[in-house]
Structure formats: structure tokens, C-alpha cells
Amino acid sequence: MAQDRSRKVIFGLLPWPERQAVTEALRTETVGGLVLLAAAVVALVWANSPWSAAYESVRDFHFGIPALGLDLSVGHWTADGLLAVFFLVAGIELKRELVIGELRTPATAALPVIAALCGMAVPAALYALTATAGGGSLEGWAVPMATDIAFALAVLAVISTHLPSALRAFLLTLAVVDDLGAILIIAIFFSSDLDFRALGAAVAGLVLFSALQRFRVRGWWWYVPLGIAIWALMYNSGVHATVAGVAMGLILRTTRDKGEAHSPGSRVSHRLHPVSAGIAVPLFALFAAGVSVSTAALTHVFTDPEPLAVVIGLVAGKILGIFLGTYLAARFTRAELNPELAWADVLGLATLAGIGFTVALLIGELAFPDAAQAEHIKAAVLVGSLVAALLAAILLRRRNRIYRHLWEEEERDEDADGIPDIYQRTPESGGAELGRGTG
């Protein structure tokens, strides 16, 4: 019996500090996800309306500073510029997870990391198998690998589920690891015509950025101009400019010094997260998701090998990868599932993770420079994400009664002290044992 009690519980009650951090992050992501969903709908309606020419005209309008190599279209400014803010926030979140979050120790990191890696590898493998079988190109193998946490949370909000915080935290950690994988793929496989002088200058800028952090230099007037310069140099180096964002996010300190109320990473994330979720990503979606949804265009999704491979990768690949990865990780670490939940809940979560929107669209544009082919890939991302969302809605709504019960237990605060009662139970009443569970 003692041996059973010592075993780690997966998807149990989150520690209170982790619960607070996750709740704050997910609240912003959920609101941003609803804005993102609205932007995607506007893009689709606009691109398929009688005013589609105006949509293309705005998207393709160029402005910038040609002398600095920054004469970009509106669409490219959103993909290369605004998404750098998104990846900056993602980098900070990854740093926080590595330093003080679920990824700080091998024991807590094993489950989400293994699940995320399987959730990236299996979709890529299924894409390769499908595309090869149909005689298509392997260029888009990375498109179905990433989960869009904001869109997934928007779906949860729309279908009104009461998913427990541990499952939401697991989904968030999956997305963080996915983002890291995506940025590595973009940096390694989608860099071309490297300008080593610009790249060297960008690296020097990052070294200076790190030194400012190390010597505890404060003041936005140091970091904002330096950050813009690093971004511009990275863009001109041939490495995708979003890499600059995640690099600066990983450099920012996420631990507090004595006397500090918040770490630099926490302050930057608090200020930029709403900008990223509510402005940067929706604007990218507005100019990336405007694809034709005619019968002819949708036919390409299911007849051309590359778009079909994307759909299969997002739906079947994510479900198989994350579910099997989670199951194997639990067996490997000798962990046991929270007795209040079932493996059907993991299946629903894995299906929800098949919603790949922002990063999938970005990689699709990079992998397929031909505009016509890129349109088909974008349509495939939309179709695959929609199918995953519908399947997840069905699976998760079936279990919502159980989720509601767990959610009410987590939220009950009868003494109104701001801390849920479940975190204040004595060991004899079971509170301590629940508290040992991990997300």
C-alpha cells in the first residue's frame, strides 16, 4: 500500500503556485484564442467575398525601409515581425518552465516532453508516409507538428467544458515544447542564403542583451532598441526573424532577486502577452488564413498528396503521438493516472492538440514558396484543425460532468480566503496526497 502511495499521480492537483501561474497564462490565451478565432473567420469571409481583391491588395501592400532590407508586405510584416513578439513570449514561458516550472526536473518533465516529442514525430512520419505514397513532396513534413494553444483554448471556451487545471496545464506545457521544436525546425531547415556578417552582428546583439541581464541593467530604453536591432539583423541574416524573439525570451531572467516583486521575464511577459495573444497572432491569422474555400479548392485538400498528408498528420498523427507518448511515459516512470480521470480524457486532450494553426500556417508558407501550393496547404491546416476541434468537442463534452465535479472541487473556497479549500486540507483528509499529483 505504501508503495502505491509513493507512486506519482499524473493529472492530479497542481501545486498552488503552479496553479496560479497556469491560470493567469491560460486566461490571457483563452481571450486571445477567441480573438484569433474571430480573425480567422474574418479572413475566410473577406477572402471569399466580392471584396477579395481588396484583401489581397492590403495583404500584399509593401512598406518599410528598403535601405535596411526591410521593405516587406503587410503579410510578411505580420509573419516576420509580429510573430517575433509571439515567440518572445513563448521563449519566456519556456524559460520559466525550465527554471521553475514543470520542466525543471527530469521527473516532472518526462511526461510532457515525451508526449510532445511523440506528438511531433508521429505527425511528421505520417505526413512523410502519405506524401510519399501519393508521389508528393516531403517539404511540408513539419507543417502538422505544432499545437496552437490559443486556438485549442478558444475551442474549450466555445464548447464550455470545465477541463481540470492539470489537464489544461499539460496542454500548455505540450504547446511550449511544441513551440521550441517549431522554432528549432524553422532555424535549422528554413534558413537560406545566410549572411554571416548580419548573423554575427545579431549574435553579438544577443550577447549584449545577455550581459545587460547579467549585470541587472534595467530600463526599457536599453532593451527595446537593442531588441529591434537584433530582430532586423536576424531577418537580414537569412535566419527567420522569429528566432530572434525566442532567443531574447530565453535570455530574460525568470527568477527574482532579493527585493524584486517580479522577475524581468515575468514583467515582460505580463506586458506583452496580451499584445501577442490579442493583436500579433490575430493579425497574422487575418492575413494568413484568407484562403479560398470553393469546392475546387477543397478538392485539392483531399486529392493532392501534400495537403492530405497535412490533414492526416494533424488529426491522426497528433492523436496517436500524444496518446501513445503519454501512456508510454506513464509506464516508463511508473506513474498512475489520477483515479478521478480515465485514459479517454487523455485521448480527448490528444485530439484537441491536433489544432495546429499559427505555427502550422507559418511553416506552410516557408515550406511552399509557390503561392498556389501554399494556399492548398493553408486550406489543409484549416480543415485538419476544424476536424480535430470537432472530434475533441465530442470526446470532451461526453466527459464534462466529471470535469465539472473536479473543477468545483478545485474552486470551492468556503472560508473566502482566496485559496481553494482543497489546498488547505490536513494530510488525514487527503489534501496532501492530492497535492502530490503533477500536471
C-alpha positions, 0 to 999 in steps of 0.5 A: 500500500505504501508503495502505491502511495509513493507512486506519482499521480499524473493529472492530479492537483497542481501545486498552488503556485503552479496553479496560479501561474497556469491560470493567469497564462491560460486566461490571457490565451483563452481571450486571445484564442477567441480573438484569433478565432474571430480573425480567422473567420474574418479572413475566410469571409473577406477572402471569399467575398466580392471584396477579395481583391481588396484583401489581397491588395492590403495583404500584399501592400509593401512598406518599410525601409528598403535601405535596411532590407526591410521593405516587406508586405503587410503579410510578411510584416505580420509573419516576420515581425509580429510573430517575433513578439509571439515567440518572445513570449513563448521563449519566456514561458519556456524559460520559466518552465525550465527554471521553475516550472514543470520542466525543471526536473527530469521527473516532472518533465518526462511526461510532457516532453515525451508526449510532445516529442511523440506528438511531433514525430508521429505527425511528421512520419505520417505526413512523410508516409502519405506524401510519399505514397501519393508521389508528393513532396516531403517539404511540408513534413513539419507543417502538422507538428505544432499545437496552437494553444490559443486556438485549442483554448478558444475551442474549450471556451466555445464548447464550455467544458470545465477541463481540470487545471492539470489537464489544461496545464499539460496542454500548455506545457505540450504547446511550449515544447511544441513551440521550441521544436517549431522554432528549432525546425524553422532555424535549422531547415528554413534558413537560406542564403545566410549572411554571416556578417548580419548573423554575427552582428545579431549574435553579438546583439544577443550577447549584449542583451545577455550581459545587460541581464547579467549585470541587472541593467534595467530600463526599457530604453536599453532593451527595446532598441537593442531588441529591434536591432537584433530582430532586423539583423536576424531577418537580414541574416537569412535566419527567420526573424522569429528566432530572434524573439525566442532567443531574447525570451530565453535570455530574460531572467525568470527568477527574482532577486532579493527585493524584486516583486517580479522577475524581468521575464515575468514583467515582460511577459505580463506586458506583452502577452496580451499584445501577442495573444490579442493583436500579433497572432490575430493579425497574422491569422487575418492575413494568413488564413484568407484562403479560398474555400470553393469546392475546387479548392477543397478538392485539392485538400483531399486529392493532392498528396501534400495537403492530405498528408497535412490533414492526416498528420494533424488529426491522426498523427497528433492523436496517436503521438500524444496518446501513445507518448503519454501512456508510454511515459506513464509506464516508463516512470511508473506513474498512475493516472489520477483515479478521478480521470480515465485514459479517454480524457487523455485521448480527448486532450490528444485530439484537441492538440491536433489544432495546429494553426499559427505555427502550422500556417507559418511553416506552410508558407516557408515550406511552399514558396509557390503561392498556389501550393501554399494556399492548398496547404493553408486550406489543409491546416484549416480543415485538419484543425476544424476536424480535430476541434470537432472530434475533441468537442465530442470526446470532451463534452461526453466527459464534462460532468466529471470535469465539472465535479473536479473543477468545483472541487478545485474552486470551492473556497468556503472560508473566502480566503482566496485559496481553494479549500482543497489546498488547505486540507490536513494530510488525514483528509487527503489534501496532501496526497492530492497535492502530490499529483503533477500536471 
